[in-house]
Amino acid sequence: MADHRVNIQLPETELGRADTILKVKKDNKLLGTIHISHGAFEYRPSGWADKNRIKINWTDFHDLILSTNK
């Protein structure tokens, strides 16, 4: 069984110019990174070329999440 662990608690803070980056791991192996910025949510799978990243703006991300919850 895969070992997934997620722990984070931060005070509310507006993002600056630099992205906030979260590392996503399974069994201590990097699956990819999540980049959070003012303009978008971006997922970069490990080992993929930068041009293959998955990027979606916040409005489209919101609509996507709501459409998968039906």
N, C-alpha and C positions, 0 to 999 in steps of 0.2 A: 504494500500500500504506500502511496506517495506521501511524503512528509511536507505539508504546506503550513507555513507559519506566517501570520500577518499581525504585526503590532505597531501601532502608531497613534500618538495623541499629541496634537500640536495646538497651541493657542491660535485663534483666528488672526490671520495676518494676510494682507494683500500682497500678491506676488509682485516682485520687482521685474527687472528686465530679464534676469536669468530664469530658465526653466527650472521647475522642481522635478527631480528625476527619482522614480521608484524602480528598484530592481525586483524583478519577478523570478523567483527560483522554485524549483521542484527537486526534492532530494538533494539540496545544496548545489544544484547545477543551474546556471543562468538560462532562463527561457527567453527573456527579453527585458526591455525597459519601457516604462511608461513616462512620457514627458508631458507635464502639465504647464500650460502657459496662459497668458491673457487671451490668446486667440484660438487655441485648439487643444485637443486631447490627442496624443500621438503614441502609438505602440510600435516599438522597433524590436522585432523578433531577433534573437541572438543568431549571429552568423549571416544575416541578410545584408545585402548592400543597402546603403542609405537611401537609394532611390526607391526601394521596395517597402519603405515604412508605411504604416497605416495611419493616416492623419485625417481627423474630422473636426470641423468647427463645433463650437458649443451648442449652437441651435440644432444642427444636424445630429449631434450626439444625443441631445435631449429627445428629439423625435425618434431616433433609433431605439433608445432604451424604452420609451413608451410603447413603441410598436411591437417589441419583443415580449411585452408584459401582457398581451391580450390573450 
